């Protein structure tokens, strides 16, 4: 067990529940850094530097499939950046807004106004709403705006509405009185949508969150072993050869999803230490069955459509059997100051 491992064993059913909750909280504090952390930090550095030196703002477009870990990556980058020391508190010059689903341009404007502390109750015309957005952002000193899940706005618009969306975003960047830098995140489809505007494309930096590759299995093995050690759980010898390849397939090769499934499977394994009679068993071991059960809980697929059960798992299209959305690992409250435990994750062959 690591230096920060959960210690002490419970004596009652209630103690058991509390103990498992504590383990879950400890596991959620882990953050596994990746190459994209450095890429995004440098992009934010350039965004902030430009905001201080140029009369026009720029944008960062962060794209990745669902479950890639975009929200966790961005949340941690915002909290750790010196330009946003009070992120998510009043007075921060960065405002983060999740685009509701479904969403129109007018509805997004109202959402931003409310997030900025000014619920818009006036004329419902889009132009009026966005005038209020610009005025409120200026009044609050907000110079950076993060819009998450941008596809909720872009996927349902026709050609004319799409042009209005791009015009509105571009206007935020080039407005003379109070330009606002943008961080836009969502699946890869938003990249094609935004690149249709030459000015947005020219003023944007694009950061792609890659899916796991076949040779990233070693990364997941190290990740799972670190989490299991924290929870006081052992791992099987064939973790790398059998379970992890199935996990990558089950998670659609998305790192955030894979880590979240593993974290929940480890917590279930930790719970198996405590028998119904209140007896404490020997150190539990994380097995493929724990992963299979977690996948079944999320999707309802416990048999032939479960990649941790079926022998022919490589032929299984997990995008068709995941009936519930699997999100990335919950964002930690961040920073070593509050107990988060960053672990360096490098792709095989990456430069040191």
Number of C-alpha atoms within 10 A of each C-alpha: 15 12 6 11 16 18 12 7 12 17 13 13 14 10 12 17 13 13 20 19 13 14 22 18 12 20 26 20 21 22 23 19 14 17 15 17 18 12 14 22 17 12 19 20 15 15 21 18 12 15 18 11 9 10 14 19 27 27 27 22 23 24 23 20 18 22 25 27 23 25 22 19 23 20 17 18 18 23 17 16 15 11 16 18 15 16 19 15 11 12 14 17 21 26 24 20 20 16 22 16 13 13 19 19 21 16 18 25 23 22 21 27 23 15 14 19 12 15 13 18 9 9 9 12 9 16 14 14 24 21 11 20 23 21 14 18 24 16 11 15 15 20 20 25 20 22 18 21 22 24 22 19 21 21 14 13 16 10 8 8 15 19 16 14 19 18 14 14 18 25 16 24 22 19 14 12 10 20 24 29 28 25 24 25 26 21 20 17 15 22 20 10 16 22 14 13 14 11 16 21 18 11 16 22 18 17 17 19 24 15 17 20 12 11 11 19 20 16 20 22 17 14 20 23 18 17 24 27 16 21 28 21 23 18 19 12 10 11 18 18 12 13 22 24 22 23 26 23 23 27 25 21 22 25 27 25 24 27 24 22 24 26 23 19 24 33 22 19 25 23 18 19 20 20 11 9 8 13 12 14 10 10 13 20 18 24 18 21 14 21 28 24 20 23 27 19 12 16 19 16 19 18 12 13 21 26 30 28 18 15 11 12 18 13 10 17 15 18 11 9 18 20 12 10 11 18 18 22 28 16 18 20 15 21 15 10 8 10 14 18 19 14 14 13 18 17 15 12 7 7 7 4
